[in-house]
Amino acid sequence: MAPVSLEKINKVYENGFHAVHDLSLDIADGEFMVLVGPSGCGKTTALRMVAGLEDITSGILRIGGKEANDETPKQRDIAMVFQNYALYPHMTVAQNIGFALKLRHLPKDELNAKVKDAAEILGLTDWLDRKPGQLSGGQRQRVAMGRAIVREPSVFLMDEPLSNLDAKLRVQMRAEVQRIQRRIGVSTIYVTHDQVEAMTMGDRVTVLRDGRLQQVGTPQYLYDNPDNIFVAAFIGSPSMNLYDANLGAGARSVKIGSQEVDLPESVLLARPALRGYEGKKLVVGLRPEHLPAESPGSTGPKLVGEVELVEALGSEQVVHFTIDANRVLAEGAVDKDEAAAVKHGEGVARVAAKTPVKPGDKLTFAVSIEDMKFFDEATGVAIRE
């Protein structure tokens, strides 16, 4: 087990493409760190530099406190689990798991004991004599993890290991991977483009965009306190509703399109920098759960939207609506097809399962004003203190 430290790591290819920019990150001993971001953001390149599969252009990589820039992958004492399982089809599960140990000429009794221990951790004891072709996708992925576990590495690196699984199995395997990592206690860097996967698995999550670090923190902290519009839009499903807005006189109200919402003193006390935006444009954000349907007799701030679609999920309803306001899209947080499909003023709200609502209705949403986020229109940076 070993901590991993990246200090201003850069990767520039021969053609001049700068894939990773000054990435600084510390992964504690035994920590499960997730790197997340859209395709092409540099997360896999960063992982491959830690593994020694890509040269580091500049910066310092330390594993276990020792500089590792010039070490070979073998010297770094890491084990990597890839997106494709890369199992040997002619070998049994036991032979696949123990292959690396066989190459080390480990005594047979010791090799068999390590394979047995790994199989027990992974729930593969009854499958040791099977070939990969006789296994399910989840079982094959566990075999790939077993091959890494028996090596007893200092660091695990995982590159989108669940992306080839179907949705139900992917959810199951998320819990399995977490359970296994907690049990063996090895520092782990896990790459995914799936922000739901990142939020449910990581002790901390690192958000990357265009090779640059956007924010790092616990999943809940990122969700509650995004540093910028990109993180706000990328983290959370459904995504945060983001609209162009104007701050009123005395910073006492915010106008979202044609609708005005009063801001209590508590909002300004929590975000004193807002006063500097009086009479100016900014971007406001609200999570879907912070727009419940208004209760009878409610007198708090509200927004009225026209219902476009209702998704009944049993425990709640997800309501897609539109308001007369400009929806803000963070570049890179959604793909081009999704961006092209977004309508003017589109939004999403979570409402109670028994709320009477159907497409075409005008629905009044209560605004959880204390949870409203504010961002600088020009820089996209969160307005806080």
KOLGU-634502 format. One record per residue (C-alpha): x, z, y; residue number from 1. Coordinates in pm, whole numbers. Layout:
<node c1="X" c3="Z" c2="Y" i="NUM"/>
...
This chain:
<node c1="0" c3="0" c2="0" i="1"/>
<node c1="126" c3="-86" c2="346" i="2"/>
<node c1="8" c3="-131" c2="704" i="3"/>
<node c1="34" c3="-479" c2="855" i="4"/>
<node c1="125" c3="-551" c2="1217" i="5"/>
<node c1="108" c3="-882" c2="1402" i="6"/>
<node c1="284" c3="-881" c2="1739" i="7"/>
<node c1="217" c3="-1181" c2="1963" i="8"/>
<node c1="208" c3="-1421" c2="1671" i="9"/>
<node c1="195" c3="-1792" c2="1757" i="10"/>
<node c1="160" c3="-2103" c2="1546" i="11"/>
<node c1="242" c3="-2442" c2="1699" i="12"/>
<node c1="253" c3="-2747" c2="1472" i="13"/>
<node c1="495" c3="-3037" c2="1506" i="14"/>
<node c1="226" c3="-3250" c2="1673" i="15"/>
<node c1="197" c3="-2988" c2="1947" i="16"/>
<node c1="-132" c3="-2835" c2="1829" i="17"/>
<node c1="-134" c3="-2464" c2="1917" i="18"/>
<node c1="-340" c3="-2310" c2="1636" i="19"/>
<node c1="-283" c3="-1938" c2="1705" i="20"/>
<node c1="-210" c3="-1789" c2="2049" i="21"/>
<node c1="-30" c3="-1454" c2="2093" i="22"/>
<node c1="-226" c3="-1278" c2="1819" i="23"/>
<node c1="-158" c3="-905" c2="1817" i="24"/>
<node c1="-331" c3="-697" c2="1552" i="25"/>
<node c1="-265" c3="-376" c2="1357" i="26"/>
<node c1="-417" c3="-324" c2="1013" i="27"/>
<node c1="-389" c3="36" c2="895" i="28"/>
<node c1="-283" c3="137" c2="546" i="29"/>
<node c1="-589" c3="94" c2="322" i="30"/>
<node c1="-802" c3="-65" c2="595" i="31"/>
<node c1="-1042" c3="-353" c2="527" i="32"/>
<node c1="-995" c3="-590" c2="822" i="33"/>
<node c1="-1212" c3="-901" c2="854" i="34"/>
<node c1="-1110" c3="-1206" c2="1057" i="35"/>
<node c1="-1417" c3="-1402" c2="1162" i="36"/>
<node c1="-1487" c3="-1701" c2="1380" i="37"/>
<node c1="-1613" c3="-2059" c2="1369" i="38"/>
<node c1="-1434" c3="-2333" c2="1177" i="39"/>
<node c1="-1099" c3="-2420" c2="1331" i="40"/>
<node c1="-1058" c3="-2090" c2="1516" i="41"/>
<node c1="-722" c3="-2012" c2="1348" i="42"/>
<node c1="-827" c3="-1736" c2="1109" i="43"/>
<node c1="-700" c3="-1902" c2="790" i="44"/>
<node c1="-379" c3="-2009" c2="967" i="45"/>
<node c1="-321" c3="-1646" c2="1068" i="46"/>
<node c1="-381" c3="-1534" c2="710" i="47"/>
<node c1="-141" c3="-1795" c2="574" i="48"/>
<node c1="129" c3="-1678" c2="817" i="49"/>
<node c1="90" c3="-1324" c2="684" i="50"/>
<node c1="113" c3="-1462" c2="331" i="51"/>
<node c1="428" c3="-1663" c2="409" i="52"/>
<node c1="255" c3="-1994" c2="336" i="53"/>
<node c1="290" c3="-2100" c2="702" i="54"/>
<node c1="596" c3="-2049" c2="920" i="55"/>
<node c1="553" c3="-1829" c2="1226" i="56"/>
<node c1="648" c3="-2018" c2="1544" i="57"/>
<node c1="705" c3="-1700" c2="1744" i="58"/>
<node c1="615" c3="-1333" c2="1732" i="59"/>
<node c1="684" c3="-1059" c2="1480" i="60"/>
<node c1="508" c3="-983" c2="1153" i="61"/>
<node c1="565" c3="-642" c2="996" i="62"/>
<node c1="447" c3="-534" c2="650" i="63"/>
<node c1="498" c3="-170" c2="564" i="64"/>
<node c1="690" c3="-127" c2="890" i="65"/>
<node c1="950" c3="-388" c2="793" i="66"/>
<node c1="986" c3="-722" c2="968" i="67"/>
<node c1="870" c3="-993" c2="729" i="68"/>
<node c1="904" c3="-1320" c2="926" i="69"/>
<node c1="1186" c3="-1452" c2="709" i="70"/>
<node c1="1071" c3="-1309" c2="377" i="71"/>
<node c1="937" c3="-1533" c2="102" i="72"/>
<node c1="577" c3="-1481" c2="-16" i="73"/>
<node c1="713" c3="-1303" c2="-325" i="74"/>
<node c1="922" c3="-1064" c2="-116" i="75"/>
<node c1="622" c3="-970" c2="97" i="76"/>
<node c1="445" c3="-808" c2="-201" i="77"/>
<node c1="106" c3="-956" c2="-120" i="78"/>
<node c1="-168" c3="-1091" c2="-345" i="79"/>
<node c1="-404" c3="-1364" c2="-226" i="80"/>
<node c1="-754" c3="-1451" c2="-345" i="81"/>
<node c1="-861" c3="-1803" c2="-251" i="82"/>
<node c1="-1191" c3="-1978" c2="-194" i="83"/>
<node c1="-1147" c3="-2170" c2="-520" i="84"/>
<node c1="-1082" c3="-1944" c2="-816" i="85"/>
<node c1="-787" c3="-2150" c2="-953" i="86"/>
<node c1="-827" c3="-2008" c2="-1303" i="87"/>
<node c1="-659" c3="-2164" c2="-1603" i="88"/>
<node c1="-950" c3="-2312" c2="-1806" i="89"/>
<node c1="-766" c3="-2300" c2="-2140" i="90"/>
<node c1="-684" c3="-1929" c2="-2107" i="91"/>
<node c1="-910" c3="-1632" c2="-2176" i="92"/>
<node c1="-1008" c3="-1387" c2="-1906" i="93"/>
<node c1="-742" c3="-1145" c2="-2030" i="94"/>
<node c1="-476" c3="-1415" c2="-2024" i="95"/>
<node c1="-574" c3="-1526" c2="-1674" i="96"/>
<node c1="-564" c3="-1171" c2="-1538" i="97"/>
<node c1="-231" c3="-1095" c2="-1703" i="98"/>
<node c1="-59" c3="-1427" c2="-1634" i="99"/>
<node c1="152" c3="-1305" c2="-1339" i="100"/>
<node c1="260" c3="-1001" c2="-1540" i="101"/>
<node c1="362" c3="-1225" c2="-1829" i="102"/>
<node c1="584" c3="-1423" c2="-1593" i="103"/>
<node c1="753" c3="-1094" c2="-1505" i="104"/>
<node c1="821" c3="-1039" c2="-1877" i="105"/>
<node c1="635" c3="-709" c2="-1868" i="106"/>
<node c1="627" c3="-536" c2="-2210" i="107"/>
<node c1="315" c3="-636" c2="-2402" i="108"/>
<node c1="171" c3="-283" c2="-2428" i="109"/>
<node c1="212" c3="-225" c2="-2053" i="110"/>
<node c1="66" c3="-568" c2="-1972" i="111"/>
<node c1="-238" c3="-507" c2="-2193" i="112"/>
<node c1="-292" c3="-164" c2="-2037" i="113"/>
<node c1="-287" c3="-306" c2="-1683" i="114"/>
<node c1="-525" c3="-588" c2="-1779" i="115"/>
<node c1="-760" c3="-337" c2="-1942" i="116"/>
<node c1="-756" c3="-113" c2="-1633" i="117"/>
<node c1="-827" c3="-408" c2="-1401" i="118"/>
<node c1="-1109" c3="-532" c2="-1626" i="119"/>
<node c1="-1267" c3="-187" c2="-1621" i="120"/>
<node c1="-1256" c3="-173" c2="-1241" i="121"/>
<node c1="-1413" c3="-520" c2="-1221" i="122"/>
<node c1="-1672" c3="-479" c2="-1496" i="123"/>
<node c1="-1509" c3="-748" c2="-1712" i="124"/>
<node c1="-1427" c3="-543" c2="-2022" i="125"/>
<node c1="-1683" c3="-725" c2="-2237" i="126"/>
<node c1="-1562" c3="-1068" c2="-2122" i="127"/>
<node c1="-1189" c3="-1048" c2="-2184" i="128"/>
<node c1="-1199" c3="-1296" c2="-2474" i="129"/>
<node c1="-1413" c3="-1552" c2="-2287" i="130"/>
<node c1="-1285" c3="-1868" c2="-2120" i="131"/>
<node c1="-1363" c3="-1932" c2="-1749" i="132"/>
<node c1="-1612" c3="-2204" c2="-1841" i="133"/>
<node c1="-1824" c3="-1941" c2="-2015" i="134"/>
<node c1="-1853" c3="-1724" c2="-1705" i="135"/>
<node c1="-2082" c3="-1721" c2="-1402" i="136"/>
<node c1="-1945" c3="-1788" c2="-1054" i="137"/>
<node c1="-1941" c3="-1418" c2="-973" i="138"/>
<node c1="-1757" c3="-1335" c2="-1293" i="139"/>
<node c1="-1497" c3="-1605" c2="-1226" i="140"/>
<node c1="-1441" c3="-1462" c2="-880" i="141"/>
<node c1="-1390" c3="-1117" c2="-1030" i="142"/>
<node c1="-1131" c3="-1263" c2="-1267" i="143"/>
<node c1="-948" c3="-1409" c2="-966" i="144"/>
<node c1="-955" c3="-1064" c2="-806" i="145"/>
<node c1="-834" c3="-909" c2="-1131" i="146"/>
<node c1="-532" c3="-1136" c2="-1129" i="147"/>
<node c1="-449" c3="-997" c2="-785" i="148"/>
<node c1="-521" c3="-633" c2="-871" i="149"/>
<node c1="-288" c3="-614" c2="-1175" i="150"/>
<node c1="5" c3="-706" c2="-955" i="151"/>
<node c1="-50" c3="-381" c2="-760" i="152"/>
<node c1="41" c3="-544" c2="-429" i="153"/>
<node c1="95" c3="-374" c2="-96" i="154"/>
<node c1="-159" c3="-602" c2="75" i="155"/>
<node c1="-459" c3="-810" c2="-33" i="156"/>
<node c1="-534" c3="-1136" c2="150" i="157"/>
<node c1="-873" c3="-1299" c2="87" i="158"/>
<node c1="-961" c3="-1644" c2="219" i="159"/>
<node c1="-1341" c3="-1695" c2="211" i="160"/>
<node c1="-1355" c3="-1585" c2="-155" i="161"/>
<node c1="-1736" c3="-1580" c2="-172" i="162"/>
<node c1="-1820" c3="-1909" c2="-2" i="163"/>
<node c1="-1870" c3="-2098" c2="-330" i="164"/>
<node c1="-2135" c3="-1856" c2="-456" i="165"/>
<node c1="-2510" c3="-1890" c2="-409" i="166"/>
<node c1="-2678" c3="-1670" c2="-147" i="167"/>
<node c1="-2804" c3="-1396" c2="-382" i="168"/>
<node c1="-2475" c3="-1367" c2="-570" i="169"/>
<node c1="-2281" c3="-1367" c2="-243" i="170"/>
<node c1="-2474" c3="-1058" c2="-128" i="171"/>
<node c1="-2406" c3="-886" c2="-461" i="172"/>
<node c1="-2038" c3="-974" c2="-454" i="173"/>
<node c1="-1997" c3="-844" c2="-97" i="174"/>
<node c1="-2078" c3="-497" c2="-228" i="175"/>
<node c1="-1852" c3="-550" c2="-531" i="176"/>
<node c1="-1553" c3="-651" c2="-318" i="177"/>
<node c1="-1601" c3="-347" c2="-94" i="178"/>
<node c1="-1631" c3="-113" c2="-392" i="179"/>
<node c1="-1315" c3="-250" c2="-552" i="180"/>
<node c1="-1115" c3="-238" c2="-230" i="181"/>
<node c1="-1219" c3="123" c2="-165" i="182"/>
<node c1="-1125" c3="222" c2="-518" i="183"/>
<node c1="-775" c3="74" c2="-513" i="184"/>
<node c1="-714" c3="156" c2="-145" i="185"/>
<node c1="-500" c3="-148" c2="-60" i="186"/>
<node c1="-480" c3="-284" c2="295" i="187"/>
<node c1="-694" c3="-599" c2="299" i="188"/>
<node c1="-727" c3="-891" c2="539" i="189"/>
<node c1="-1042" c3="-1089" c2="466" i="190"/>
<node c1="-1122" c3="-1424" c2="627" i="191"/>
<node c1="-1477" c3="-1555" c2="664" i="192"/>
<node c1="-1681" c3="-1777" c2="897" i="193"/>
<node c1="-1996" c3="-1580" c2="807" i="194"/>
<node c1="-2055" c3="-1313" c2="1069" i="195"/>
<node c1="-2311" c3="-1134" c2="848" i="196"/>
<node c1="-2043" c3="-1104" c2="579" i="197"/>
<node c1="-1799" c3="-975" c2="840" i="198"/>
<node c1="-2041" c3="-716" c2="975" i="199"/>
<node c1="-2137" c3="-579" c2="635" i="200"/>
<node c1="-1787" c3="-560" c2="485" i="201"/>
<node c1="-1522" c3="-477" c2="742" i="202"/>
<node c1="-1395" c3="-137" c2="850" i="203"/>
<node c1="-1308" c3="-337" c2="1161" i="204"/>
<node c1="-1376" c3="-696" c2="1258" i="205"/>
<node c1="-1152" c3="-932" c2="1453" i="206"/>
<node c1="-1333" c3="-1217" c2="1631" i="207"/>
<node c1="-1129" c3="-1532" c2="1695" i="208"/>
<node c1="-1206" c3="-1842" c2="1898" i="209"/>
<node c1="-977" c3="-2142" c2="1944" i="210"/>
<node c1="-685" c3="-1943" c2="1806" i="211"/>
<node c1="-732" c3="-1659" c2="2054" i="212"/>
<node c1="-837" c3="-1301" c2="1991" i="213"/>
<node c1="-1175" c3="-1233" c2="2152" i="214"/>
<node c1="-1239" c3="-875" c2="2043" i="215"/>
<node c1="-1160" c3="-630" c2="1765" i="216"/>
<node c1="-1356" c3="-320" c2="1671" i="217"/>
<node c1="-1594" c3="-165" c2="1422" i="218"/>
<node c1="-1892" c3="-386" c2="1335" i="219"/>
<node c1="-2135" c3="-162" c2="1523" i="220"/>
<node c1="-1915" c3="-146" c2="1833" i="221"/>
<node c1="-1890" c3="-526" c2="1851" i="222"/>
<node c1="-2265" c3="-553" c2="1811" i="223"/>
<node c1="-2342" c3="-297" c2="2080" i="224"/>
<node c1="-2056" c3="-375" c2="2322" i="225"/>
<node c1="-1953" c3="-742" c2="2313" i="226"/>
<node c1="-1667" c3="-813" c2="2552" i="227"/>
<node c1="-1791" c3="-1161" c2="2641" i="228"/>
<node c1="-2068" c3="-1415" c2="2592" i="229"/>
<node c1="-1898" c3="-1571" c2="2289" i="230"/>
<node c1="-1886" c3="-1243" c2="2095" i="231"/>
<node c1="-2240" c3="-1157" c2="2206" i="232"/>
<node c1="-2371" c3="-1488" c2="2072" i="233"/>
<node c1="-2158" c3="-1505" c2="1758" i="234"/>
<node c1="-2215" c3="-1150" c2="1631" i="235"/>
<node c1="-2570" c3="-1078" c2="1522" i="236"/>
<node c1="-2837" c3="-1267" c2="1332" i="237"/>
<node c1="-3061" c3="-1387" c2="1489" i="238"/>
<node c1="-2827" c3="-1436" c2="1782" i="239"/>
<node c1="-2856" c3="-1249" c2="2111" i="240"/>
<node c1="-3092" c3="-1408" c2="2365" i="241"/>
<node c1="-2882" c3="-1512" c2="2666" i="242"/>
<node c1="-3035" c3="-1640" c2="2990" i="243"/>
<node c1="-2921" c3="-1737" c2="3338" i="244"/>
<node c1="-3050" c3="-1480" c2="3586" i="245"/>
<node c1="-3023" c3="-1359" c2="3945" i="246"/>
<node c1="-2965" c3="-1001" c2="4055" i="247"/>
<node c1="-3207" c3="-892" c2="4325" i="248"/>
<node c1="-3160" c3="-694" c2="4646" i="249"/>
<node c1="-2987" c3="-362" c2="4596" i="250"/>
<node c1="-2930" c3="-460" c2="4233" i="251"/>
<node c1="-3272" c3="-309" c2="4168" i="252"/>
<node c1="-3412" c3="-600" c2="3969" i="253"/>
<node c1="-3303" c3="-903" c2="3774" i="254"/>
<node c1="-3492" c3="-1233" c2="3783" i="255"/>
<node c1="-3494" c3="-1425" c2="3455" i="256"/>
<node c1="-3638" c3="-1765" c2="3534" i="257"/>
<node c1="-3976" c3="-1705" c2="3695" i="258"/>
<node c1="-4007" c3="-1345" c2="3574" i="259"/>
<node c1="-3861" c3="-1036" c2="3740" i="260"/>
<node c1="-3758" c3="-718" c2="3561" i="261"/>
<node c1="-3693" c3="-393" c2="3748" i="262"/>
<node c1="-3363" c3="-213" c2="3683" i="263"/>
<node c1="-3377" c3="168" c2="3688" i="264"/>
<node c1="-3101" c3="376" c2="3844" i="265"/>
<node c1="-2974" c3="468" c2="3497" i="266"/>
<node c1="-2871" c3="106" c2="3435" i="267"/>
<node c1="-2670" c3="96" c2="3755" i="268"/>
<node c1="-2508" c3="433" c2="3686" i="269"/>
<node c1="-2397" c3="308" c2="3344" i="270"/>
<node c1="-2272" c3="-23" c2="3489" i="271"/>
<node c1="-2162" c3="41" c2="3849" i="272"/>
<node c1="-1989" c3="-300" c2="3866" i="273"/>
<node c1="-2336" c3="-458" c2="3870" i="274"/>
<node c1="-2377" c3="-365" c2="4236" i="275"/>
<node c1="-2110" c3="-622" c2="4321" i="276"/>
<node c1="-2337" c3="-897" c2="4187" i="277"/>
<node c1="-2626" c3="-829" c2="4426" i="278"/>
<node c1="-2790" c3="-1160" c2="4515" i="279"/>
<node c1="-2566" c3="-1349" c2="4274" i="280"/>
<node c1="-2610" c3="-1535" c2="3949" i="281"/>
<node c1="-2516" c3="-1374" c2="3620" i="282"/>
<node c1="-2611" c3="-1398" c2="3253" i="283"/>
<node c1="-2832" c3="-1138" c2="3082" i="284"/>
<node c1="-2855" c3="-1077" c2="2709" i="285"/>
<node c1="-3108" c3="-906" c2="2485" i="286"/>
<node c1="-3096" c3="-863" c2="2110" i="287"/>
<node c1="-3416" c3="-969" c2="1925" i="288"/>
<node c1="-3490" c3="-607" c2="1828" i="289"/>
<node c1="-3480" c3="-509" c2="2196" i="290"/>
<node c1="-3787" c3="-726" c2="2263" i="291"/>
<node c1="-4065" c3="-563" c2="2061" i="292"/>
<node c1="-4427" c3="-656" c2="2128" i="293"/>
<node c1="-4568" c3="-446" c2="2415" i="294"/>
<node c1="-4776" c3="-147" c2="2308" i="295"/>
<node c1="-5125" c3="-94" c2="2458" i="296"/>
<node c1="-5101" c3="99" c2="2783" i="297"/>
<node c1="-4727" c3="44" c2="2820" i="298"/>
<node c1="-4600" c3="40" c2="3179" i="299"/>
<node c1="-4234" c3="-43" c2="3124" i="300"/>
<node c1="-4046" c3="-368" c2="3200" i="301"/>
<node c1="-4172" c3="-674" c2="3016" i="302"/>
<node c1="-4135" c3="-1047" c2="2961" i="303"/>
<node c1="-4412" c3="-1288" c2="2866" i="304"/>
<node c1="-4333" c3="-1574" c2="2632" i="305"/>
<node c1="-4520" c3="-1851" c2="2455" i="306"/>
<node c1="-4497" c3="-1820" c2="2077" i="307"/>
<node c1="-4354" c3="-2126" c2="1902" i="308"/>
<node c1="-4304" c3="-2000" c2="1545" i="309"/>
<node c1="-4360" c3="-1683" c2="1346" i="310"/>
<node c1="-4151" c3="-1587" c2="1042" i="311"/>
<node c1="-4323" c3="-1314" c2="838" i="312"/>
<node c1="-4055" c3="-1117" c2="652" i="313"/>
<node c1="-4272" c3="-839" c2="512" i="314"/>
<node c1="-4111" c3="-547" c2="693" i="315"/>
<node c1="-4119" c3="-729" c2="1028" i="316"/>
<node c1="-4196" c3="-1059" c2="1198" i="317"/>
<node c1="-3938" c3="-1277" c2="1368" i="318"/>
<node c1="-4105" c3="-1447" c2="1663" i="319"/>
<node c1="-3958" c3="-1759" c2="1821" i="320"/>
<node c1="-4080" c3="-1802" c2="2178" i="321"/>
<node c1="-4003" c3="-1977" c2="2504" i="322"/>
<node c1="-3994" c3="-1851" c2="2862" i="323"/>
<node c1="-3936" c3="-2033" c2="3189" i="324"/>
<node c1="-3561" c3="-1967" c2="3201" i="325"/>
<node c1="-3236" c3="-2142" c2="3118" i="326"/>
<node c1="-3100" c3="-2043" c2="2776" i="327"/>
<node c1="-2722" c3="-1997" c2="2781" i="328"/>
<node c1="-2522" c3="-2121" c2="2482" i="329"/>
<node c1="-2171" c3="-1994" c2="2419" i="330"/>
<node c1="-1951" c3="-2290" c2="2330" i="331"/>
<node c1="-1833" c3="-2259" c2="1971" i="332"/>
<node c1="-2070" c3="-1976" c2="1879" i="333"/>
<node c1="-2318" c3="-2228" c2="1735" i="334"/>
<node c1="-2246" c3="-2573" c2="1597" i="335"/>
<node c1="-2339" c3="-2890" c2="1787" i="336"/>
<node c1="-2650" c3="-2964" c2="1583" i="337"/>
<node c1="-2786" c3="-2612" c2="1645" i="338"/>
<node c1="-2704" c3="-2638" c2="2016" i="339"/>
<node c1="-2881" c3="-2973" c2="2045" i="340"/>
<node c1="-3194" c3="-2825" c2="1885" i="341"/>
<node c1="-3221" c3="-2532" c2="2127" i="342"/>
<node c1="-3510" c3="-2569" c2="2371" i="343"/>
<node c1="-3524" c3="-2463" c2="2735" i="344"/>
<node c1="-3593" c3="-2090" c2="2751" i="345"/>
<node c1="-3596" c3="-2043" c2="2375" i="346"/>
<node c1="-3571" c3="-1688" c2="2245" i="347"/>
<node c1="-3617" c3="-1476" c2="1934" i="348"/>
<node c1="-3778" c3="-1133" c2="1902" i="349"/>
<node c1="-3834" c3="-890" c2="1617" i="350"/>
<node c1="-4183" c3="-739" c2="1620" i="351"/>
<node c1="-4375" c3="-508" c2="1388" i="352"/>
<node c1="-4515" c3="-662" c2="1071" i="353"/>
<node c1="-4877" c3="-595" c2="1169" i="354"/>
<node c1="-4852" c3="-735" c2="1522" i="355"/>
<node c1="-5131" c3="-996" c2="1556" i="356"/>
<node c1="-4942" c3="-1308" c2="1666" i="357"/>
<node c1="-4953" c3="-1679" c2="1593" i="358"/>
<node c1="-4803" c3="-2000" c2="1737" i="359"/>
<node c1="-4948" c3="-2087" c2="2076" i="360"/>
<node c1="-5016" c3="-1726" c2="2176" i="361"/>
<node c1="-4890" c3="-1575" c2="2499" i="362"/>
<node c1="-4713" c3="-1258" c2="2386" i="363"/>
<node c1="-4591" c3="-978" c2="2609" i="364"/>
<node c1="-4259" c3="-829" c2="2502" i="365"/>
<node c1="-4146" c3="-483" c2="2606" i="366"/>
<node c1="-3790" c3="-502" c2="2741" i="367"/>
<node c1="-3548" c3="-234" c2="2622" i="368"/>
<node c1="-3381" c3="-232" c2="2959" i="369"/>
<node c1="-3106" c3="16" c2="2866" i="370"/>
<node c1="-2992" c3="-227" c2="2596" i="371"/>
<node c1="-2978" c3="-532" c2="2825" i="372"/>
<node c1="-2629" c3="-682" c2="2853" i="373"/>
<node c1="-2486" c3="-842" c2="3166" i="374"/>
<node c1="-2212" c3="-1105" c2="3185" i="375"/>
<node c1="-2024" c3="-1277" c2="3466" i="376"/>
<node c1="-2158" c3="-1632" c2="3491" i="377"/>
<node c1="-1818" c3="-1791" c2="3564" i="378"/>
<node c1="-1591" c3="-1602" c2="3322" i="379"/>
<node c1="-1841" c3="-1496" c2="3056" i="380"/>
<node c1="-1689" c3="-1146" c2="3059" i="381"/>
<node c1="-1917" c3="-844" c2="3015" i="382"/>
<node c1="-2009" c3="-652" c2="3330" i="383"/>
<node c1="-1971" c3="-284" c2="3251" i="384"/>
<node c1="-1784" c3="-29" c2="3457" i="385"/>
